[in-house]
Amino acid sequence: MPGRVRVAVRLRPKNQEELVADADFADCVELQPELQRLKLRRNNWDSDTYQFDEVFTEFASQKRVYEVVAKPVVESVLEGYNGTVMAYGQTGTGKTFTLGRLGDEDTADRGIMVRAMEDILADISPEHDSVTVSYLQLYMETVQDLLSPGNYNIPIVEDPKSGDVSVPGATVVEIRDQQSFVELLRTGEAHRFAANTKLNTESSRSHAILMVNVKRAMYGRQDKESALSNENGNGVNILKGIRAPVVRKSKLVVVDLAGSERIDKSGSEGHALEEAKSINLSLSALGKCINALAENSSHVPIRDSKLTRLLRDSFGGTARTSLVVTVGPSPRHRGETASTISFGQRAMKVENMVKLKEEFDYKSLCRRYEIQIDKLIAENERNAKALQNAEEERDRVVREAQDCAIEAQNKLSSALERVAAERSSYQNEYIDALQKLEDREKHVQQQKAAMEAKLKDKNADPWKEGQVNGTGEELAQVKWLLQKEIQMREHAEEEVKILKRKIIPSVNTEMLENAEVVKLNKRLEDEVQQKSKLEEEIKSLKHQLLQLSFEADETRRVLDRGGSGRNSTSSDTAMNTFKTNQVRDAANGQKATIAKLFEQVGLQKILSLLESEDVDVRVHAVKVVANLAAEEANQERIVEAGGLNSLLMLLRSSEDETIRRVSAGAIANLAMNETNQELIMNHGGIGLLSRTADEAEDPQTLRMVAGAIANLCGNDKLQIKLRSEGGIRALLGMVRCGHPDVLAQVARGIANFAKCESRASTQGIKTGRSLLIDDGTLPWIVQNANNEASPIRRHIELALCHLAQHEVNAKDLIAGGALWELVRISRDCSREDIRNLAHRTIVSSPIFQTELRRSHTEF
């Protein structure tokens, strides 16, 4: 929506000098605050009248000035709009007092900067919102950091699409409380350039720019973390209701312009004169831009000054802007006062198109997912431990049951054999006893028949009395034998009964043992069924693992597409896309997270999927392993479980570009650990990485490979082996890609190698010139020593400094042109530690000093 620049004028009270010097003259300014008018006297009888949005007399309080000028802008910033508050006027008219007064002596004197931060901190939510601050000064057309004095000549970056202006090299401080902000302002003011002139004892010699960035989440603040619920031991409902919150990013810019001044009045000379010229030139460029915007000119000279580039959004841009022009009452400075009032009048004609800046905070959504995942990992560790204990207990019970069954069968077999032997023995004895009994019975029957025959003969021949007497004796003997046989038969029957009583317990024991065997067999069948059920669950979890890996890829692609900021113009499209994804996700149902499946399935089972014949399964499995390897807590477990060997095997045998890229990334993560570095080298990892670097063309694959080799280059023990197996040549070969991320990793690897070499040479372990120079890296190092990308440039600068610390490399460095890069680094490097290191290196080298004197170079 359109919005005009609002302009207020503030009159400074007379100072002691003006009370004396202008005692006989009338003030050049007459205020009519009730009509919001200002009259500027031409002479004693004529004056010009100007209308402003607000007019403050010399008695206006700091609080009223803030509430009228700045508070509406601050409220707009809290609603998501950019805002600018700026003070313009002649030197010594109270600009810094209006904006930057800290109020140490009197709290009522607090300026706009302090009061604005009080309102911002009072309105935001520390839990969901954030406030960051940068404090800069524009001095002699150079942007300098007031919070880090060593950080100067900071570049200004403009977004070619949106036109937004940013200063990415400036120090950014997050503000949590008002006291820390006041200390930050005090630090910045101490570093600001000021000088004593005839017009002001503390005249600011630079334009001060305070940038306050506010990031606010507009909904989702009360979202509670989704509860975990288990149903029948399977399935986890998580992350319900989580969506990407809409955030509003706004920026408040408070500009304390240096005062315009006339050289003849300020008395500036020497360096102060150059400062005054620079100030007037930048203010003149600002005035030209205001004139062009007020007249709706087709060309606005924004690029004539860094000041106008920094204020591009404030005049004619998308910010809500308030300007306070400060004037003095002295008639001696009527010309400067008239110029200031004219500037304010023209600024009132400038129209800004105020826009609301909203975007989806996908980073916040990712953090919330990470919190959920961390909690699930903790719970899964407990569940996995319980599952492992249950499996161990099940295996133990099965083993015990099998042992008991075998032992029972053995005992039963022994008992049955013993019972059978006893039964056979008893049956034989029983048969023998019956046989003897039958034989005796037959004998008795025979004797009885013989006796009956004799009796019969006696009855037939009674004369044979003598024979009868003999027969009576025989009969008595037969009776005795018969009685004896009867007793023996009774005794045999008694023995048979005893044998039967002995056989019955054995039969009962056999029946009990048979029942126990049946029971054990039933128990074994139950254990087999339980084992089959667990195997089915494991298969199901493997399937879920593949589904989750696919979902993780889809989520990452969505987040990558939505990660960049979007203004309100593209909000509707993004919202529609996001809602469509939500409907699709609701239709598909909730899926388990990667951490949940990791703990349920187990690391060993995930690693086994790396050997699957299905390419898609291997791709998803290696992505899961790579994500796990990114956490330091998981690296040792992965290596112990054989994950490193599996990754190296994939790198050796796989022809799929995705598998090789993700495997190299996982190896790079593992290579951050010194123990793992030695294992990688011992398993031929550097050779595999070098071969992959030669074959790959994808920049992301090369970046992963270069990162892994760069990590290995930082190990002192592996220098010779790494070089002999082609590690340095592989790094140098990857520069063919030209991608900045790949070049940054190559530069980091060379810097790590050079640092280790320097340390070994200092300790006397290594002699001779650098292996990096032997492998031909010096021309590339010199070529990229001043690369536009700061990560590449910083690593190359460090590598040059480490190479130059040893005289044996000096001649090669001079011949390759590296000495002049070292001289440049010692003068222009943005990092003070690298700058000092380069300076010490050059000074301590006799060869370098001789070359500099020969070339008549001052150092």
GICORTA-V417118 format. One record per backbone hydrogen bond with DSSP energy under -1.0 kcal/mol. NH is the residue of the N-H (numbers start at 1). CO is the residue of the C=O. Records with the same first field share a line. If there is no record, write none. Layout:
NH=CO + CO
//
This chain:
3=352
5=350
6=321
8=323
9=54
10=325
11=56
12=327
19=15
20=16
21=17
22=18
25=22
28=329
30=39
32=37
35=32
37=32
38=50
39=30
40=48
41=28
42=46
43=46
48=40
50=38
52=36
53=7
56=9
60=57
65=61
66=62
67=63
68=64
69=65
70=66
71=66
74=70
75=71
76=72
77=73
78=74
80=77
81=76
83=251
84=320
85=253
86=322
87=255
88=324
91=260
93=90
98=94
99=95
100=96
109=106
110=107
111=101
112=98
113=99
115=111
116=112
117=113
118=114
119=115
120=116
121=117
122=118
123=119
124=120
129=125
130=215
132=213
133=173
134=211
136=209
137=144
138=207
139=142
144=137
145=151
146=135
151=148
152=150
154=143
157=166
159=164
163=159
166=157
170=167
173=133
175=131
181=177
182=178
183=179
184=180
185=181
186=182
187=183
188=184
189=185
190=186
195=203
197=200
198=266
203=195
205=193
207=138
208=256
209=136
210=254
211=134
212=252
213=132
214=250
215=130
216=248
218=246
231=234
234=231
237=229
247=359
248=216
249=357
250=214
252=212
253=83
254=210
255=85
256=208
257=87
260=89
266=262
267=263
272=269
274=270
275=271
276=272
277=273
278=274
279=275
280=276
281=277
282=278
283=279
284=280
285=281
286=282
287=283
288=284
289=285
290=286
291=287
292=288
293=289
294=290
295=291
296=293
297=292
302=300
304=301
309=305
310=306
311=307
312=309
315=311
319=313
320=82
322=84
323=6
324=86
325=8
326=88
327=10
333=330
334=331
337=333
338=334
339=335
340=336
341=337
342=338
343=339
344=340
345=341
346=342
347=343
348=344
349=346
350=347
352=3
353=317
354=1
355=318
357=80
359=247
361=245
362=360
365=361
366=362
367=363
368=364
369=365
370=366
371=367
372=368
373=369
374=370
375=371
376=372
377=373
378=374
379=375
380=376
381=377
382=378
383=379
384=380
385=381
386=382
387=383
388=384
389=385
390=386
391=387
392=388
393=389
394=390
395=391
396=392
397=393
398=394
399=395
400=396
401=397
402=398
403=399
404=400
405=401
406=402
407=403
408=404
409=405
410=406
411=407
412=408
413=409
414=410
415=411
416=412
417=413
418=414
419=415
420=416
421=417
422=418
423=419
424=420
425=421
426=422
427=423
428=424
429=425
430=426
431=427
432=428
433=429
434=430
435=431
436=432
437=433
438=434
439=435
440=436
441=437
442=438
443=439
444=440
445=441
446=442
447=443
448=444
449=445
450=446
451=447
452=448
453=449
454=450
455=451
456=452
457=453
458=454
459=455
460=456
461=457
464=461
465=463
468=464
469=465
470=466
471=467
472=468
473=469
474=470
475=471
476=472
477=473
478=474
479=475
480=476
481=477
482=478
483=479
484=480
485=481
486=482
487=483
488=484
489=485
490=486
491=487
492=488
493=489
494=490
495=491
496=492
497=493
498=494
499=495
500=496
501=497
502=498
503=499
504=500
507=503
508=504
509=505
510=506
511=507
512=508
513=509
514=510
515=511
516=512
517=513
518=514
519=515
520=516
521=517
522=518
523=519
524=520
525=521
526=522
527=523
528=524
529=525
530=526
531=527
532=528
533=529
534=530
535=531
536=532
537=533
538=534
539=535
540=536
541=537
542=538
543=539
544=540
545=541
546=542
547=543
548=544
549=545
550=546
551=547
552=548
553=549
554=550
555=551
556=552
557=553
558=554
559=555
560=556
561=557
562=558
563=559
574=570
575=571
576=572
577=573
578=574
579=575
580=576
581=577
582=578
583=579
584=580
585=581
586=582
587=583
588=584
589=585
597=593
598=594
599=595
600=596
601=597
602=598
606=602
607=603
608=604
610=607
611=608
612=609
618=614
619=615
620=616
621=617
622=618
623=619
624=620
625=621
626=622
627=623
628=624
629=625
631=628
634=631
638=634
639=635
640=636
641=637
642=639
643=638
646=642
647=643
648=644
649=645
650=646
651=647
652=648
653=649
654=650
660=656
661=657
662=658
663=659
664=660
665=661
666=662
667=663
668=664
669=665
670=666
671=667
672=669
673=670
677=673
678=674
679=675
680=676
681=677
682=678
683=679
684=681
685=680
688=684
689=685
690=686
691=687
692=688
693=689
694=690
695=691
696=692
702=698
703=699
704=700
705=701
706=702
707=703
708=704
709=705
710=706
711=707
712=708
713=709
714=711
715=712
718=715
722=718
723=719
724=720
725=721
726=723
727=722
730=726
731=727
732=728
733=729
734=730
736=733
737=734
743=739
744=740
745=741
746=742
747=743
748=744
749=745
750=746
751=747
752=748
753=749
754=750
755=751
756=752
757=753
758=754
759=755
760=756
761=757
762=758
763=759
764=761
765=760
766=760
774=770
775=771
776=773
777=772
781=777
782=778
783=779
784=780
787=784
793=789
794=790
795=791
796=792
797=793
798=794
799=795
800=796
801=797
802=798
803=799
804=800
809=806
810=807
813=809
814=810
815=811
816=812
817=814
818=813
822=818
823=819
824=820
825=821
826=822
828=824
829=825
835=831
836=832
837=833
838=834
839=835
840=836
841=837
842=838
843=839
844=840
849=845
850=846
851=847
852=848
853=849
854=850
855=851
856=853
857=852
//
